[in-house]
Amino acid sequence: MGFAVTNQAVCAQLTERGHAVVAADDAPDDQARRQAAAMDVDLIERPAPEDWPALVADARVVVPTPGLPESHPSLSAAARAEVPVISEFDLAQRWDARPSLAVTGTNGKPTVTLLAAAMLDASGIEVRVAGNTETPLVEAIRDDRPAAFVVEASSFRLGHSRCYRPAVGAWLNFAPDHLDVHASLASYRTAKAALWSRADEHTVSVVNRDDPVVVAHTPVEGRVVTYGLSEGDYQTGDGALWAGSERLANVEELHRGQPHELSNQLAAAALAMAGGAHLEGVKTALKAWTGLPHRMTLVAEHRGVRFYDDSKATTPHAVCAAVRSAEPVVLIAGGRNKGLDLTPLAEIADGVRSVVAIGEAAAEVEKVFARRCPVVIAESMEEALGRAAETARSGDAVLLSPGCASFDWYGSYAERGDHFSRLVLELIGGSP
C-alpha cells in the first residue's frame, strides 16, 4: 500500500525473487505509474474503502508505505482478514544477514545515524546508511561492500515490523510526535519500543539515562549500554565527553556543544563502539563533526544578534532544546501542526524575548505564549524575519525553530530553512 520510494524498492526486490505483487496508491504520480509499468506490476489507483477486503484477501502479506496513517482502511482490512502487515525492515532482514545498527527517537535520529556511520568509517569499518533516508534498507542490501548498516529507524517502519531485530539499537528520546499518523500517543510509544521488543542475548541496547520513557522500556535481555549528560557508561564531565574512563573529546574541541548535541554525540559513540568502532575512530569523527543543515545552524551574526536556522525542529520537544541552548531568543514558530499539543512550548517562555507566529498553526502558537511574552503573527517568512530582527537586541538569537511541519508554506523543512537563511543574508547585506 503506497507506491513511492520505499515501496518501489520493496516491489523491485519482491518481483526479482519471483513474488507476485499488486501495488495500490491513493494518489500516484506519473513516476509511480512509470515504475509500475516497468516492473510489470498492477497499480491500483485510488481504491475505495470497500475495495480493500477483496484486495487483502488474496495477499500473503501487506507492506504499507512509511507514514501510512494507522486509520487507513487497508490496515483494518488486513487485521480483519488476519493477513500479516510487515515492514521493509522485515524483508531486508530475511534477505540479508549483515548486522543493523538502528537509531530511533523523536529527535536526533539523523545526527546520531550519520555521526555513528562516520565513527565506524573512521575505524575502518565500511557501512551504509539506510532506512528513513533516501535509501530504504531493502535497497541498501543490494550493495555487497558494507559490513553493516546504520539504520535511521522511524516509528513508521518499526511500528509495522514483526521480526526485525537490530544487532545494536539506540533509543534516543521520546516526546509527542506524528499524531497525524499514529492513532494515539500510546501507539506511537509502542512503535518506538518495537526497536527493542525482540532483544536477545546477541543484541545490544543503547539507553538514554536522561529520558524516563526510554529507561522504562530498557530490555531485560541482551547487553545494555547507557549514556547521559551526567551519568551512564558514556557521559559528560570535567568539560569533556567520556566512554567510561576514556576521554573522547573536550567540549571546547567540538563544533556543536549545546546539551542536546552533546547527548547525541554520546549516543553515536555508544552505538558505534557497540558496533565495532575503536576509540581513535570515534575521537576523529567527533572532532570533525560539524552538524547537520537546518539543525541549530548559525546562519550569521550581525550587530551582536545571532541568526539560527533550526527548521528541522518540528516538535515542541525539539524547540525547547533549541531555545535552552541559545536563550535569550526571538522565536519564529509555527507551520502545519502534526496533531501535537503545543502547550509544552510554554516551558521555555522565560528564555523567549518575543515570538513571531507563522503558518497554519500561528493561532495555536499565539495562544501558548499569550500573557507570557509578546507575540505577533506574520503572513510570510519575509515578514516574520523582519519582525524578529526589529525586536532582537544585541546578545539575542533570532531562532527559526518552528515546532511544526513545513507543508503549509513549503515543500520540506529544508526548503523552509534555506529560504530563511537567504532572507537573513539579504537582511544583513550578505556579510556576517
C-alpha positions as CSV (number, residue, x, y, z in Angstrom):
1,M,0.0,0.0,0.0
2,G,1.6,3.2,-1.2
3,F,4.0,3.2,-4.2
4,A,6.6,5.9,-3.5
5,V,10.4,5.4,-3.0
6,T,10.4,2.8,-0.3
7,N,7.7,0.5,-1.7
8,Q,9.0,0.8,-5.2
9,A,12.3,-0.6,-3.8
10,V,10.3,-3.3,-2.0
11,C,8.4,-4.1,-5.1
12,A,11.6,-4.5,-7.2
13,Q,13.1,-6.9,-4.7
14,L,9.9,-9.0,-4.4
15,T,9.4,-9.3,-8.2
16,E,13.1,-10.2,-8.7
17,R,12.6,-13.0,-6.2
18,G,9.6,-14.3,-8.0
19,H,6.8,-13.0,-5.9
20,A,3.6,-11.7,-7.4
21,V,2.9,-8.1,-6.3
22,V,-0.1,-5.8,-6.5
23,A,0.5,-2.2,-5.7
24,A,-2.1,0.4,-4.6
25,D,-1.8,4.1,-4.1
26,D,-4.3,6.7,-3.1
27,A,-2.7,9.4,-5.2
28,P,0.0,8.0,-7.5
29,D,2.2,10.4,-9.6
30,D,3.4,9.8,-13.1
31,Q,6.7,8.5,-11.8
32,A,4.9,5.8,-9.8
33,R,2.9,4.8,-12.9
34,R,6.1,4.5,-15.0
35,Q,7.8,2.4,-12.3
36,A,4.8,0.1,-12.0
37,A,4.7,-0.4,-15.8
38,A,8.5,-1.0,-16.0
39,M,8.2,-3.7,-13.3
40,D,5.0,-5.2,-14.9
41,V,3.1,-4.7,-11.7
42,D,-0.6,-3.9,-11.4
43,L,-1.0,-0.4,-9.9
44,I,-4.5,0.1,-8.5
45,E,-5.2,3.8,-8.2
46,R,-7.4,5.4,-5.5
47,P,-9.1,2.2,-4.3
48,A,-12.3,2.8,-2.4
49,P,-12.6,1.7,1.2
50,E,-15.0,-1.1,0.2
51,D,-12.4,-2.4,-2.3
52,W,-9.8,-3.3,0.4
53,P,-11.3,-6.6,1.8
54,A,-11.1,-8.2,-1.6
55,L,-7.6,-6.8,-2.3
56,V,-6.2,-8.0,1.0
57,A,-7.9,-11.4,0.9
58,D,-5.7,-12.5,-1.9
59,A,-2.5,-11.4,-0.3
60,R,0.1,-13.3,1.8
61,V,1.3,-10.0,3.4
62,V,0.6,-6.3,3.3
63,V,3.6,-3.8,3.1
64,P,2.5,-0.3,4.0
65,T,4.3,2.8,2.8
66,P,6.1,4.5,5.7
67,G,3.8,7.2,7.2
68,L,0.6,5.5,6.2
69,P,-2.0,6.5,8.9
70,E,-2.9,3.8,11.2
71,S,-6.6,4.6,10.4
72,H,-6.1,3.6,6.7
73,P,-8.7,1.1,5.5
74,S,-6.0,-1.2,4.1
75,L,-4.7,-1.9,7.6
76,S,-8.1,-2.5,9.2
77,A,-9.0,-4.9,6.3
78,A,-5.7,-6.8,6.8
79,A,-6.5,-7.1,10.5
80,R,-9.9,-8.5,9.9
81,A,-8.6,-10.9,7.3
82,E,-5.7,-11.9,9.6
83,V,-3.2,-11.1,6.8
84,P,0.2,-10.0,8.3
85,V,1.3,-6.4,7.9
86,I,5.1,-6.2,7.6
87,S,7.8,-3.6,7.0
88,E,10.7,-3.2,4.6
89,F,12.9,-3.9,7.6
90,D,11.4,-7.3,8.0
91,L,12.1,-8.1,4.4
92,A,15.6,-6.8,4.4
93,Q,16.5,-8.9,7.4
94,R,15.1,-12.0,5.8
95,W,17.2,-11.4,2.7
96,D,20.5,-10.3,4.3
97,A,22.3,-11.5,7.4
98,R,24.6,-8.5,7.9
99,P,24.0,-6.6,11.1
100,S,22.0,-3.4,11.5
101,L,22.8,-0.7,14.0
102,A,19.4,1.1,14.4
103,V,18.6,4.5,15.8
104,T,15.2,5.7,16.8
105,G,13.9,8.6,18.9
106,T,11.6,11.6,18.5
107,N,14.6,13.9,17.8
108,G,18.2,13.4,16.9
109,K,17.9,10.4,14.6
110,P,19.7,11.8,11.5
111,T,22.5,13.3,13.6
112,V,23.2,10.1,15.5
113,T,22.9,7.9,12.4
114,L,25.3,9.9,10.3
115,L,27.8,10.5,13.1
116,A,27.9,6.9,14.1
117,A,28.5,5.9,10.5
118,A,31.4,8.4,10.4
119,M,32.8,6.9,13.5
120,L,32.7,3.4,12.1
121,D,34.1,4.6,8.8
122,A,37.0,6.3,10.6
123,S,37.6,2.9,12.4
124,G,38.0,1.2,9.0
125,I,34.5,-0.5,9.0
126,E,32.6,0.0,5.8
127,V,28.9,0.8,6.5
128,R,26.0,2.2,4.6
129,V,23.3,4.5,6.0
130,A,19.7,3.4,5.2
131,G,16.1,3.4,6.5
132,N,14.3,6.7,6.9
133,T,16.7,8.3,4.4
134,E,16.9,8.5,0.6
135,T,17.9,4.8,0.6
136,P,15.5,2.2,2.1
137,L,17.1,-0.7,3.8
138,V,15.8,-3.1,1.2
139,E,17.7,-1.1,-1.4
140,A,20.9,-0.8,0.6
141,I,21.3,-4.5,0.9
142,R,21.9,-4.7,-2.8
143,D,25.4,-3.3,-2.1
144,D,27.8,-6.2,-1.2
145,R,30.5,-4.0,0.2
146,P,29.2,-2.8,3.6
147,A,30.0,-4.9,6.6
148,A,26.9,-3.4,8.4
149,F,24.1,-0.9,8.0
150,V,23.4,2.1,10.2
151,V,19.7,2.5,10.1
152,E,17.5,5.5,10.8
153,A,14.5,3.7,12.2
154,S,11.3,5.8,12.3
155,S,8.2,4.7,14.1
156,F,6.5,4.4,10.7
157,R,8.7,1.4,9.9
158,L,9.2,0.0,13.4
159,G,5.5,0.0,14.1
160,H,4.8,-2.5,11.3
161,S,7.9,-4.7,11.9
162,R,7.2,-8.2,13.0
163,C,10.7,-9.8,13.1
164,Y,13.2,-7.0,12.7
165,R,15.9,-7.3,15.3
166,P,18.9,-4.9,15.0
167,A,22.2,-6.1,16.4
168,V,22.5,-2.7,18.2
169,G,19.5,-0.5,18.8
170,A,19.7,3.0,20.3
171,W,16.5,4.8,21.5
172,L,17.4,8.5,22.0
173,N,14.3,10.1,23.5
174,F,10.6,10.2,23.4
175,A,8.1,13.1,23.1
176,P,4.8,13.5,21.3
177,D,5.1,13.4,17.5
178,H,3.4,12.1,14.4
179,L,-0.1,12.0,15.9
180,D,-1.4,12.6,12.4
181,V,-0.2,9.1,11.6
182,H,-0.4,7.2,14.9
183,A,-3.7,6.6,16.5
184,S,-2.6,7.8,19.9
185,L,0.5,8.7,21.9
186,A,0.5,5.2,23.3
187,S,0.5,3.8,19.8
188,Y,3.5,6.0,18.9
189,R,5.3,4.9,22.0
190,T,4.6,1.2,21.2
191,A,6.0,1.7,17.7
192,K,9.2,3.2,19.1
193,A,9.6,0.4,21.7
194,A,9.4,-2.2,18.9
195,L,13.1,-1.4,18.4
196,W,13.9,-3.5,21.5
197,S,10.9,-5.8,21.5
198,R,12.9,-8.8,20.1
199,A,16.2,-8.1,22.0
200,D,18.0,-11.3,23.0
201,E,21.4,-12.4,24.2
202,H,23.0,-11.4,21.0
203,T,21.8,-7.8,20.9
204,V,23.0,-4.5,22.4
205,S,20.5,-1.8,23.6
206,V,21.8,1.8,23.9
207,V,19.7,3.6,26.5
208,N,19.4,7.3,27.2
209,R,19.5,7.6,31.0
210,D,18.1,11.1,30.8
211,D,14.8,10.1,29.3
212,P,12.4,8.3,31.7
213,V,10.3,6.8,28.9
214,V,13.3,5.3,27.3
215,V,14.6,4.0,30.6
216,A,11.2,2.4,31.4
217,H,11.5,0.3,28.3
218,T,15.0,-0.9,28.9
219,P,15.1,-4.6,27.7
220,V,15.8,-7.4,30.2
221,E,17.5,-9.4,27.5
222,G,20.9,-8.8,26.0
223,R,23.6,-6.3,26.8
224,V,22.6,-2.7,27.8
225,V,24.9,0.3,27.3
226,T,23.8,3.6,28.8
227,Y,24.6,7.3,28.2
228,G,23.6,10.6,29.7
229,L,24.8,14.1,30.3
230,S,25.6,13.3,34.0
231,E,25.5,9.5,34.3
232,G,25.9,6.4,32.2
233,D,28.6,4.3,30.5
234,Y,29.0,7.3,28.2
235,Q,28.7,10.8,29.8
236,T,30.0,14.3,30.1
237,G,32.2,15.6,32.9
238,D,35.1,18.0,33.5
239,G,34.4,19.7,30.2
240,A,34.7,16.5,28.2
241,L,32.9,13.5,26.7
242,W,33.8,10.2,28.2
243,A,33.5,6.5,27.4
244,G,34.0,5.0,30.9
245,S,37.4,6.3,31.9
246,E,38.4,7.2,28.4
247,R,38.2,10.8,27.4
248,L,36.7,11.0,23.9
249,A,36.9,14.8,23.3
250,N,37.0,18.1,25.2
251,V,33.7,20.0,24.7
252,E,35.7,23.0,23.5
253,E,37.1,20.9,20.7
254,L,33.7,20.1,19.3
255,H,31.8,22.2,16.7
256,R,28.5,21.5,18.4
257,G,28.4,22.0,22.2
258,Q,24.7,22.5,23.1
259,P,23.4,20.0,25.7
260,H,21.2,18.1,23.2
261,E,24.1,18.0,20.7
262,L,26.4,16.5,23.4
263,S,23.7,13.9,24.2
264,N,23.5,13.0,20.5
265,Q,27.3,12.7,20.3
266,L,27.4,10.4,23.3
267,A,24.7,8.2,21.8
268,A,26.6,8.0,18.5
269,A,29.8,7.0,20.3
270,A,27.9,4.3,22.3
271,L,26.2,2.9,19.2
272,A,29.4,2.9,17.1
273,M,31.6,1.3,19.7
274,A,28.9,-1.4,20.3
275,G,29.1,-2.0,16.5
276,G,32.9,-2.4,16.5
277,A,34.3,1.2,16.2
278,H,37.5,1.8,18.0
279,L,38.4,4.8,20.3
280,E,40.6,6.6,17.8
281,G,37.9,6.4,15.1
282,V,35.3,7.8,17.5
283,K,37.6,10.6,18.6
284,T,38.5,11.5,15.0
285,A,34.8,11.6,13.9
286,L,33.7,13.7,16.9
287,K,36.3,16.4,16.3
288,A,35.4,16.6,12.6
289,W,31.6,16.6,13.1
290,T,30.1,20.0,12.2
291,G,26.4,19.0,12.5
292,L,23.5,18.7,10.1
293,P,22.0,21.5,8.0
294,H,18.8,23.1,9.4
295,R,19.6,21.9,13.0
296,M,20.7,24.9,15.1
297,T,22.8,26.1,12.1
298,L,24.3,29.5,12.7
299,V,23.4,31.5,9.6
300,A,25.1,34.8,10.6
301,E,25.9,37.1,13.4
302,H,25.2,40.8,12.9
303,R,25.4,43.6,15.4
304,G,25.5,41.2,18.3
305,V,22.4,39.2,17.1
306,R,22.8,35.6,16.1
307,F,20.5,34.1,13.5
308,Y,19.9,30.3,13.7
309,D,18.2,28.0,11.2
310,D,16.6,25.2,13.2
311,S,13.9,24.4,10.6
312,K,14.3,20.7,11.3
313,A,12.7,21.2,14.7
314,T,9.2,20.0,14.0
315,T,8.1,19.1,17.6
316,P,7.8,21.1,20.8
317,H,10.4,18.9,22.3
318,A,13.0,20.0,19.7
319,V,12.1,23.6,20.0
320,C,12.5,23.6,23.8
321,A,16.0,22.1,23.4
322,A,17.0,24.7,20.9
323,V,15.7,27.7,22.9
324,R,17.5,26.4,26.1
325,S,20.8,26.3,24.1
326,A,20.5,29.8,22.7
327,E,18.4,31.9,25.0
328,P,17.5,34.8,25.1
329,V,15.8,34.3,21.8
330,V,13.3,35.9,19.5
331,L,11.5,32.8,18.3
332,I,9.9,32.2,14.9
333,A,7.5,29.2,15.3
334,G,4.5,27.7,13.6
335,G,3.7,25.9,10.4
336,R,1.4,22.8,9.9
337,N,0.8,21.1,13.2
338,K,1.2,17.3,13.1
339,G,-1.6,16.7,15.6
340,L,0.6,17.7,18.5
341,D,-0.2,19.6,21.7
342,L,1.9,22.8,21.5
343,T,1.4,23.8,25.1
344,P,4.8,22.3,26.3
345,L,6.3,25.3,24.5
346,A,5.2,27.4,27.5
347,E,8.0,25.7,29.5
348,I,10.6,27.9,27.7
349,A,8.8,31.2,27.8
350,D,11.2,32.6,30.3
351,G,14.0,32.3,27.7
352,V,12.0,33.9,24.9
353,R,12.0,37.7,24.5
354,S,9.2,37.6,21.9
355,V,7.5,35.2,19.4
356,V,6.6,35.6,15.8
357,A,4.0,33.0,14.9
358,I,3.7,31.7,11.3
359,G,1.7,29.4,9.2
360,E,-1.5,27.4,9.8
361,A,-0.6,26.9,13.5
362,A,0.0,30.6,14.1
363,A,-3.1,31.0,16.3
364,E,-2.1,27.9,18.4
365,V,1.4,29.3,18.9
366,E,0.0,32.7,19.9
367,K,-2.3,31.1,22.4
368,V,0.6,29.2,24.1
369,F,2.7,32.3,24.6
370,A,-0.1,34.8,25.3
371,R,0.4,36.7,28.6
372,R,3.9,35.1,28.8
373,C,5.7,37.2,26.3
374,P,4.9,39.5,23.3
375,V,3.5,37.6,20.2
376,V,2.8,38.8,16.7
377,I,1.5,36.8,13.7
378,A,3.3,37.1,10.4
379,E,1.9,36.2,7.0
380,S,5.2,35.3,5.3
381,M,8.7,34.4,6.2
382,E,9.9,37.8,4.9
383,E,7.5,39.5,7.4
384,A,8.5,37.0,10.2
385,L,12.2,37.7,9.9
386,G,11.6,41.4,9.6
387,R,9.5,41.5,12.8
388,A,12.0,39.3,14.7
389,A,15.0,41.4,13.6
390,E,13.3,44.6,14.7
391,T,12.7,43.1,18.2
392,A,16.1,41.4,18.8
393,R,18.7,43.1,20.9
394,S,22.5,42.6,21.0
395,G,23.1,39.3,22.7
396,D,19.9,37.8,21.5
397,A,19.4,35.0,19.0
398,V,16.7,35.1,16.2
399,L,15.7,31.5,16.1
400,L,13.7,29.8,13.4
401,S,12.5,26.7,15.3
402,P,9.0,26.0,14.1
403,G,7.8,23.0,16.2
404,C,5.6,22.2,13.2
405,A,5.9,20.7,9.7
406,S,6.6,22.9,6.7
407,F,3.9,21.7,4.3
408,D,1.7,24.8,4.6
409,W,4.2,27.2,3.0
410,Y,7.0,24.9,1.8
411,G,7.7,21.5,0.3
412,S,10.1,20.5,3.1
413,Y,11.8,21.7,6.2
414,A,15.0,22.1,4.1
415,E,13.2,24.5,1.7
416,R,11.9,26.4,4.7
417,G,15.3,26.7,6.3
418,D,17.0,27.6,3.0
419,H,14.5,30.4,2.4
420,F,15.0,31.7,5.9
421,S,18.8,31.7,5.5
422,R,18.7,33.5,2.2
423,L,16.5,36.2,3.8
424,V,18.9,36.6,6.7
425,L,21.8,37.2,4.4
426,E,19.8,39.7,2.3
427,L,18.7,41.5,5.5
428,I,22.3,42.0,6.8
429,G,23.7,42.7,3.3
430,G,25.3,39.3,2.8
431,S,28.1,39.7,5.4
432,P,28.4,38.5,9.0
